[in-house]
Amino acid sequence: MAAIRHIVGLGGYPVPEGDRRLWKWVAGLTEKKNPKILFVPTAVGDQPEYIAWFEESHAEVGQLATLPFFPFPPENLREFVLSHDAIHVCGGNTANALAIWRTHGFDAILREAWEQGIVLYGGSAGMICWYEAAITDSYGPQLAGMRDGLGFLPGSACPHYDSEPLRRVRYRDLIDDGFPAGIAADDGVAIHYVGTEIHEVVSVRENASAYLVSKDGEVVLPARAL
């Protein structure tokens, strides 16, 4: 029987009081009472303060571990990763993270994890990395289109749609110029995919949503409040 494949992409991390509700909901997708959750902070260079945030925000959510890539990943990388029930990819520099992952074959391991039913999730870089393309500040604050995402999900993605004014303008301009159409999400909004189809949109913020964006404009995807 084929495993159910879950990806949850968050437009941007919520305010602290929304963290625990969101992470418990994601952990519930594993259908495990005490899931093993792996944090991947490659996009911020494995900075200790981000690891500390993960451990605090996910306290009592599951059994926690962190995957370092600096100075190098563990020798048993594949076995270690696939022993978990969920994988949380940190926000940060998406292009840098993708380059490091591909150097070590982690991109292929992530696909294997997804196909085995391990829940993949994260915000900002941890949202857009799963798509074929995305708008990103990996190359600077002016924002640019990136077309070499992991490609687990079709089309493009844009995070921080309501919190960074330039995002909406640049994303629409890129799509009007031929960039792949896709989906955008406000901060605190999570898009849950089952396979490659949108299953549900949830939010820990009032009046926040996700949006299908194409040359024809935007279609609002109302979010269920957690």
Residue frames as qw, qx, qy, qz and C-alpha x, y, z in Angstrom:
[[0.000, 0.889, 0.458, 0.000, 0.00, 0.00, 0.00],
 [0.422, 0.510, -0.030, 0.749, 1.49, 3.35, -1.05],
 [0.341, -0.402, -0.450, 0.721, 2.36, 5.79, 1.72],
 [0.079, 0.929, 0.356, 0.064, 0.46, 9.07, 2.01],
 [0.553, 0.161, -0.024, 0.817, 2.82, 11.88, 1.03],
 [0.192, -0.912, -0.341, 0.126, 2.53, 15.09, 3.06],
 [0.439, 0.182, -0.059, 0.878, 4.16, 18.49, 2.54],
 [0.181, -0.882, -0.411, 0.143, 3.24, 21.52, 4.64],
 [0.456, 0.297, 0.044, 0.838, 4.55, 24.89, 3.46],
 [0.251, -0.787, -0.419, 0.377, 4.25, 27.92, 5.74],
 [0.355, 0.841, 0.147, 0.381, 4.35, 31.42, 4.24],
 [0.180, 0.594, -0.437, 0.651, 6.23, 32.75, 7.26],
 [0.406, -0.163, -0.798, 0.414, 6.64, 31.81, 10.88],
 [0.336, -0.762, -0.424, -0.356, 3.81, 32.91, 13.16],
 [0.212, -0.695, 0.367, -0.580, 3.99, 34.92, 16.34],
 [0.080, 0.293, -0.898, 0.318, 5.13, 32.78, 19.31],
 [0.529, 0.041, 0.586, -0.613, 1.63, 32.13, 20.65],
 [0.806, 0.372, -0.085, -0.452, 0.74, 30.49, 17.32],
 [0.214, 0.538, -0.812, -0.075, 3.80, 28.26, 17.15],
 [0.271, -0.146, 0.914, -0.264, 2.73, 25.39, 19.37],
 [0.686, 0.379, 0.392, -0.482, -0.74, 25.03, 17.83],
 [0.607, 0.641, -0.340, -0.326, 0.74, 24.85, 14.36],
 [0.172, 0.493, -0.852, 0.022, 3.53, 22.41, 15.19],
 [0.450, -0.007, 0.815, -0.365, 1.16, 20.08, 17.07],
 [0.730, 0.489, 0.165, -0.448, -1.15, 20.06, 14.06],
 [0.502, 0.620, -0.575, -0.182, 1.73, 19.16, 11.72],
 [0.107, -0.347, 0.908, -0.209, 2.95, 16.47, 14.12],
 [0.661, 0.164, 0.553, -0.480, -0.55, 15.00, 14.06],
 [0.696, 0.535, -0.270, -0.395, -0.17, 14.29, 10.34],
 [0.186, 0.458, -0.869, 0.025, 2.43, 11.64, 11.22],
 [0.837, -0.256, -0.280, -0.395, -0.27, 9.69, 13.09],
 [0.641, 0.062, -0.626, 0.439, 2.35, 8.93, 15.75],
 [0.521, -0.776, -0.352, 0.052, 1.79, 9.54, 19.46],
 [0.423, -0.802, 0.197, 0.372, 5.33, 10.84, 20.03],
 [0.778, 0.605, 0.061, 0.159, 6.78, 11.47, 16.55],
 [0.651, -0.333, 0.200, 0.653, 10.47, 11.79, 15.84],
 [0.318, 0.933, 0.167, -0.012, 11.01, 15.24, 14.32],
 [0.710, -0.070, 0.172, 0.679, 14.21, 16.23, 12.52],
 [0.060, 0.945, 0.069, -0.315, 15.24, 19.90, 12.19],
 [0.725, 0.246, 0.271, 0.584, 17.32, 20.91, 9.15],
 [0.099, -0.921, -0.107, 0.361, 18.83, 24.41, 9.67],
 [0.676, 0.095, 0.352, 0.640, 21.11, 24.38, 6.59],
 [0.248, 0.777, 0.336, 0.471, 19.59, 27.60, 5.23],
 [0.254, -0.941, 0.099, -0.200, 20.95, 29.52, 8.26],
 [0.421, 0.595, -0.612, 0.308, 24.28, 27.75, 8.41],
 [0.709, -0.265, -0.629, 0.178, 23.29, 25.60, 11.41],
 [0.004, 0.524, -0.316, 0.791, 23.29, 28.66, 13.67],
 [0.239, -0.129, -0.864, 0.424, 22.78, 27.63, 17.33],
 [0.260, 0.155, 0.349, -0.887, 20.08, 30.23, 18.03],
 [0.625, 0.100, -0.383, -0.673, 17.83, 28.68, 15.39],
 [0.526, -0.024, -0.849, 0.052, 18.35, 25.22, 16.85],
 [0.052, -0.126, -0.670, 0.730, 17.47, 26.63, 20.28],
 [0.465, 0.120, -0.008, -0.877, 14.29, 28.16, 18.80],
 [0.635, 0.037, -0.665, -0.391, 13.29, 24.82, 17.29],
 [0.402, -0.079, -0.850, 0.331, 13.82, 22.98, 20.56],
 [0.117, 0.166, 0.492, -0.847, 11.79, 25.57, 22.49],
 [0.515, 0.164, -0.150, -0.828, 8.94, 25.91, 19.97],
 [0.711, 0.062, -0.620, -0.326, 8.62, 22.15, 19.53],
 [0.062, -0.230, 0.825, -0.512, 8.91, 21.24, 23.20],
 [0.471, 0.154, 0.731, -0.469, 6.40, 18.48, 24.02],
 [0.654, 0.463, -0.177, -0.571, 5.52, 18.12, 20.32],
 [0.962, 0.214, -0.166, -0.025, 7.73, 15.08, 19.74],
 [0.791, -0.381, 0.216, 0.427, 11.20, 13.59, 20.00],
 [0.295, 0.944, -0.086, -0.120, 13.57, 16.21, 18.58],
 [0.753, -0.196, 0.323, 0.539, 16.84, 15.95, 16.67],
 [0.218, 0.883, -0.148, -0.389, 18.90, 18.25, 14.43],
 [0.864, 0.278, 0.252, 0.335, 20.70, 17.43, 11.18],
 [0.184, -0.820, 0.239, 0.487, 23.96, 19.41, 10.81],
 [0.799, 0.552, 0.101, 0.215, 25.74, 19.98, 7.50],
 [0.235, 0.815, -0.362, 0.387, 28.62, 21.99, 8.98],
 [0.023, -0.625, 0.561, 0.542, 31.41, 21.04, 8.92],
 [0.326, 0.135, -0.820, -0.451, 29.87, 17.97, 7.25],
 [0.778, -0.224, -0.097, -0.579, 26.77, 15.75, 7.59],
 [0.673, -0.368, 0.616, -0.180, 26.76, 12.51, 9.59],
 [0.036, -0.329, 0.879, 0.344, 28.26, 9.46, 7.94],
 [0.135, 0.303, 0.943, 0.023, 24.97, 7.54, 8.13],
 [0.197, 0.138, -0.032, -0.970, 23.00, 10.41, 6.58],
 [0.493, -0.110, -0.600, -0.620, 20.35, 8.39, 4.75],
 [0.496, -0.290, -0.809, 0.125, 19.63, 6.00, 7.61],
 [0.156, -0.249, -0.478, 0.827, 19.50, 8.85, 10.13],
 [0.286, 0.067, -0.148, -0.944, 17.07, 10.94, 8.08],
 [0.563, -0.119, -0.636, -0.514, 14.75, 8.05, 7.21],
 [0.366, -0.208, -0.831, 0.365, 14.46, 7.06, 10.87],
 [0.088, 0.184, 0.347, -0.915, 12.26, 10.12, 11.53],
 [0.233, 0.575, 0.781, -0.080, 8.53, 10.76, 11.17],
 [0.215, 0.945, 0.248, 0.017, 8.71, 14.44, 10.15],
 [0.612, 0.003, 0.087, 0.786, 11.37, 16.77, 8.78],
 [0.012, -0.943, -0.249, 0.219, 11.29, 20.51, 9.47],
 [0.602, 0.312, 0.143, 0.720, 13.31, 22.65, 7.02],
 [0.270, -0.631, -0.247, 0.684, 14.33, 26.03, 8.44],
 [0.342, 0.926, 0.160, 0.015, 13.87, 29.40, 6.77],
 [0.468, -0.615, 0.340, 0.536, 16.93, 31.27, 5.48],
 [0.205, 0.607, -0.504, -0.579, 18.88, 31.22, 2.22],
 [0.887, 0.229, 0.302, -0.262, 17.11, 28.73, -0.04],
 [0.685, 0.659, -0.309, -0.015, 19.66, 28.73, -2.86],
 [0.016, 0.630, -0.732, 0.258, 22.55, 28.05, -0.48],
 [0.664, -0.168, 0.637, -0.353, 20.67, 25.22, 1.22],
 [0.883, 0.406, 0.099, -0.212, 19.81, 23.58, -2.11],
 [0.490, 0.700, -0.513, 0.078, 23.43, 23.72, -3.25],
 [0.208, -0.488, 0.782, -0.328, 24.67, 22.10, -0.04],
 [0.792, 0.036, 0.484, -0.369, 21.97, 19.44, -0.08],
 [0.836, 0.520, -0.100, -0.143, 22.75, 18.47, -3.67],
 [0.220, 0.694, -0.669, 0.148, 26.46, 18.25, -2.93],
 [0.239, -0.295, 0.859, -0.344, 25.73, 15.60, -0.30],
 [0.283, -0.129, -0.885, -0.347, 22.82, 13.84, -2.04],
 [0.119, 0.238, 0.693, -0.670, 20.35, 15.05, 0.56],
 [0.476, 0.229, -0.163, -0.833, 17.89, 16.16, -2.14],
 [0.562, 0.060, -0.761, -0.318, 17.45, 12.52, -3.18],
 [0.220, -0.126, -0.861, 0.442, 17.08, 11.45, 0.46],
 [0.288, 0.216, 0.321, -0.876, 14.35, 14.05, 0.99],
 [0.599, 0.147, -0.429, -0.660, 12.43, 12.68, -2.00],
 [0.477, -0.014, -0.878, 0.029, 12.79, 9.17, -0.61],
 [0.008, -0.148, -0.688, 0.711, 11.54, 10.38, 2.78],
 [0.452, 0.197, 0.012, -0.870, 8.52, 12.04, 1.15],
 [0.622, 0.120, -0.625, -0.456, 7.69, 8.93, -0.86],
 [0.384, -0.060, -0.881, 0.271, 7.88, 6.85, 2.34],
 [0.398, -0.711, -0.527, -0.242, 5.32, 9.08, 4.05],
 [0.471, -0.339, -0.321, 0.748, 7.63, 11.14, 6.24],
 [0.073, 0.926, 0.369, -0.031, 5.97, 14.55, 6.70],
 [0.511, 0.134, 0.067, 0.847, 7.99, 17.40, 5.17],
 [0.097, -0.914, -0.387, -0.073, 7.36, 20.93, 6.43],
 [0.494, -0.246, -0.073, 0.830, 8.84, 24.37, 7.10],
 [0.127, 0.907, 0.320, -0.240, 8.40, 28.07, 6.56],
 [0.099, 0.877, -0.287, -0.371, 9.81, 30.63, 4.11],
 [0.223, 0.530, -0.782, -0.241, 12.80, 28.75, 2.61],
 [0.235, -0.031, 0.953, -0.188, 11.22, 25.67, 4.19],
 [0.597, 0.527, 0.418, -0.438, 8.13, 26.37, 2.12],
 [0.515, 0.737, -0.195, -0.392, 9.52, 27.31, -1.27],
 [0.147, -0.513, 0.820, 0.208, 12.26, 24.67, -1.52],
 [0.559, 0.139, 0.812, -0.101, 9.70, 21.96, -2.39],
 [0.578, 0.710, 0.249, -0.317, 8.47, 23.63, -5.60],
 [0.754, 0.399, 0.264, 0.450, 9.87, 23.74, -9.11],
 [0.315, 0.483, 0.024, 0.816, 10.39, 27.51, -8.85],
 [0.383, -0.741, -0.459, 0.305, 10.09, 30.33, -6.33],
 [0.146, 0.851, -0.082, 0.498, 10.69, 33.98, -5.65],
 [0.803, -0.385, -0.257, 0.375, 13.52, 34.38, -3.15],
 [0.070, -0.972, 0.209, -0.076, 15.84, 36.83, -1.42],
 [0.914, -0.199, 0.165, 0.311, 18.67, 34.27, -1.62],
 [0.639, 0.338, 0.166, 0.671, 20.53, 36.56, -4.03],
 [0.174, 0.062, -0.138, 0.973, 19.71, 39.86, -2.31],
 [0.166, 0.424, 0.590, -0.666, 16.85, 42.01, -1.00],
 [0.317, 0.293, -0.325, -0.842, 15.71, 42.96, -4.51],
 [0.733, 0.159, 0.581, -0.316, 14.15, 39.45, -4.82],
 [0.254, 0.440, -0.691, -0.515, 14.62, 37.19, -7.81],
 [0.915, 0.095, -0.042, -0.391, 13.07, 34.19, -9.48],
 [0.226, -0.449, 0.864, 0.022, 14.68, 30.81, -8.83],
 [0.790, 0.234, -0.267, -0.500, 13.87, 27.90, -11.15],
 [0.563, 0.280, -0.773, 0.082, 15.86, 25.03, -9.62],
 [0.583, -0.404, 0.426, -0.562, 13.85, 24.04, -6.56],
 [0.370, -0.188, 0.906, -0.084, 13.48, 20.41, -5.51],
 [0.416, 0.125, -0.580, -0.689, 10.47, 20.05, -7.79],
 [0.061, 0.185, 0.952, -0.236, 8.38, 17.81, -5.52],
 [0.255, 0.680, 0.552, -0.409, 5.49, 20.25, -6.04],
 [0.469, 0.487, 0.471, 0.566, 4.57, 21.82, -9.41],
 [0.059, 0.900, 0.242, 0.356, 4.75, 25.51, -10.26],
 [0.333, 0.411, -0.344, 0.776, 6.18, 28.31, -8.16],
 [0.503, -0.668, -0.523, 0.165, 5.75, 29.67, -4.64],
 [0.151, 0.581, -0.161, 0.783, 6.05, 32.95, -2.77],
 [0.480, -0.464, -0.631, 0.395, 6.23, 33.34, 1.04],
 [0.246, -0.400, -0.265, 0.842, 5.70, 36.43, 3.23],
 [0.183, 0.520, 0.594, 0.586, 2.93, 37.68, 0.94],
 [0.216, -0.877, -0.357, -0.238, 1.41, 40.11, 3.44],
 [0.595, -0.722, -0.050, 0.349, 4.45, 41.04, 5.55],
 [0.426, -0.349, 0.374, 0.747, 6.94, 42.12, 2.87],
 [0.441, 0.703, 0.188, -0.525, 5.31, 44.60, 0.42],
 [0.189, 0.597, -0.606, -0.491, 7.82, 43.94, -2.38],
 [0.357, -0.046, 0.932, 0.049, 6.93, 40.22, -2.49],
 [0.516, 0.573, 0.589, -0.242, 3.49, 40.63, -4.05],
 [0.334, 0.838, -0.148, -0.406, 4.70, 43.18, -6.62],
 [0.004, -0.571, 0.767, 0.295, 7.77, 41.21, -7.71],
 [0.428, 0.073, 0.900, -0.023, 5.94, 37.87, -7.83],
 [0.534, 0.680, 0.417, -0.279, 3.18, 39.28, -10.01],
 [0.253, 0.817, -0.360, -0.372, 5.75, 40.96, -12.29],
 [0.203, -0.380, 0.879, 0.203, 7.75, 37.74, -12.65],
 [0.490, 0.313, 0.809, -0.085, 4.64, 35.73, -13.55],
 [0.453, 0.803, 0.159, -0.353, 3.52, 38.38, -16.04],
 [0.176, 0.757, -0.555, -0.297, 6.97, 38.02, -17.66],
 [0.754, 0.290, -0.548, -0.218, 6.64, 34.24, -18.02],
 [0.057, -0.334, 0.846, -0.411, 7.66, 32.83, -14.62],
 [0.323, -0.250, -0.901, -0.147, 5.62, 29.73, -13.66],
 [0.512, -0.531, -0.107, -0.667, 2.29, 30.45, -12.02],
 [0.463, 0.017, -0.807, 0.367, 1.93, 29.23, -8.46],
 [0.526, -0.700, -0.477, -0.074, 0.87, 29.86, -4.91],
 [0.154, 0.494, -0.366, 0.774, 1.59, 32.55, -2.32],
 [0.588, -0.542, -0.594, 0.086, 1.00, 32.49, 1.42],
 [0.207, -0.839, 0.140, -0.483, 0.76, 35.08, 4.16],
 [0.136, 0.374, -0.773, 0.494, 2.78, 34.69, 7.34],
 [0.404, -0.076, 0.689, -0.597, 1.23, 32.18, 9.72],
 [0.812, 0.299, 0.032, -0.500, -0.58, 30.39, 6.89],
 [0.350, -0.321, 0.865, 0.164, 0.23, 26.77, 6.07],
 [0.705, 0.342, -0.312, -0.537, -0.60, 24.98, 2.82],
 [0.596, -0.227, 0.762, -0.108, -1.04, 21.24, 3.29],
 [0.563, 0.403, -0.550, -0.467, -0.42, 19.04, 0.26],
 [0.783, -0.091, 0.606, -0.111, -1.36, 15.40, 0.00],
 [0.726, 0.329, 0.437, 0.416, 0.69, 14.10, -2.88],
 [0.310, 0.034, 0.209, 0.927, 0.96, 17.08, -5.20],
 [0.174, -0.632, -0.521, -0.547, -2.56, 18.40, -4.63],
 [0.120, -0.320, 0.379, -0.860, -3.59, 21.06, -2.12],
 [0.361, -0.359, -0.859, 0.059, -5.57, 19.34, 0.62],
 [0.333, -0.838, -0.425, 0.080, -6.15, 22.24, 3.02],
 [0.274, 0.531, -0.200, 0.776, -5.01, 25.72, 4.00],
 [0.563, -0.664, -0.457, 0.182, -4.79, 26.52, 7.73],
 [0.213, 0.652, -0.157, 0.710, -3.79, 29.62, 9.66],
 [0.503, -0.453, -0.540, 0.500, -2.87, 30.76, 13.17],
 [0.090, -0.216, -0.056, 0.971, -3.55, 34.40, 12.20],
 [0.360, 0.670, 0.554, -0.339, -6.87, 36.10, 11.56],
 [0.432, 0.852, 0.051, -0.291, -7.55, 37.47, 8.06],
 [0.111, -0.597, 0.706, 0.365, -4.57, 35.65, 6.56],
 [0.868, 0.361, 0.214, -0.266, -4.80, 33.45, 3.47],
 [0.489, -0.194, 0.661, 0.535, -3.06, 31.71, 0.62],
 [0.459, 0.694, -0.001, -0.555, -3.48, 32.72, -3.03],
 [0.730, 0.244, 0.520, 0.370, -3.27, 31.03, -6.40],
 [0.023, 0.792, -0.152, -0.590, -1.37, 33.50, -8.59],
 [0.633, 0.273, 0.581, 0.433, -1.30, 33.50, -12.39],
 [0.175, 0.078, 0.316, 0.929, -1.31, 35.98, -15.27],
 [0.247, -0.579, -0.606, -0.486, -5.07, 36.17, -14.78],
 [0.321, -0.667, 0.161, -0.652, -4.66, 37.51, -11.23],
 [0.002, -0.240, 0.843, -0.482, -5.14, 36.06, -7.74],
 [0.683, -0.359, -0.493, -0.402, -7.62, 33.54, -6.36],
 [0.300, -0.525, 0.559, -0.568, -7.94, 33.58, -2.57],
 [0.643, -0.103, -0.759, -0.016, -7.81, 30.23, -0.78],
 [0.502, -0.679, 0.116, -0.522, -9.55, 30.82, 2.55],
 [0.349, 0.301, -0.810, 0.363, -7.72, 29.34, 5.53],
 [0.707, -0.522, -0.457, -0.138, -9.21, 27.28, 8.35],
 [0.187, -0.762, 0.399, -0.475, -8.29, 28.74, 11.74],
 [0.644, 0.022, -0.720, 0.259, -6.27, 26.45, 13.99]]
